[in-house]
């Protein structure tokens, strides 16, 4: 059985990146707040820098 990746809206990605870049959340804190995995959060933040 294969897992499918979740797809996130542009608004969700912007909000997630904003937590880290603008509100000084740590990546792990932002992951918990947004309920996403660490790698997904890192990718979103890197794409918004």
C-alpha positions in Angstrom: 0.0 0.0 0.0 1.4 3.4 -0.9 1.0 6.7 0.9 0.0 9.8 -0.9 1.5 13.1 -0.2 -0.7 15.8 1.1 -1.0 18.9 -1.0 -1.1 22.3 0.7 -2.7 25.5 -0.6 -0.7 28.5 -1.3 -2.3 30.3 1.7 -1.3 27.5 4.0 2.3 27.5 2.8 2.5 31.3 3.3 1.1 31.1 6.8 3.5 28.3 7.7 6.5 30.2 6.4 5.3 33.3 8.1 5.4 31.6 11.5 9.1 30.8 11.1 10.3 33.8 9.1 8.2 36.6 10.6 7.1 35.4 14.0 10.4 33.7 15.0 8.9 30.3 15.6 11.4 27.4 15.6 10.7 24.9 12.8 9.6 22.2 15.3 7.2 24.7 17.0 5.7 25.7 13.6 5.3 22.0 12.7 3.3 21.4 15.8 1.2 24.5 15.3 0.4 23.7 11.7 0.3 19.9 12.1 2.8 19.2 9.3 6.0 17.2 9.2 9.5 18.6 9.8 10.6 18.1 6.2 7.5 19.6 4.7 8.0 22.7 6.9 11.6 23.0 6.0 10.8 22.9 2.3 8.0 25.5 2.6 10.3 27.9 4.6 13.2 27.4 2.1 10.9 28.2 -0.8 9.8 31.4 0.8 13.2 32.8 1.7 
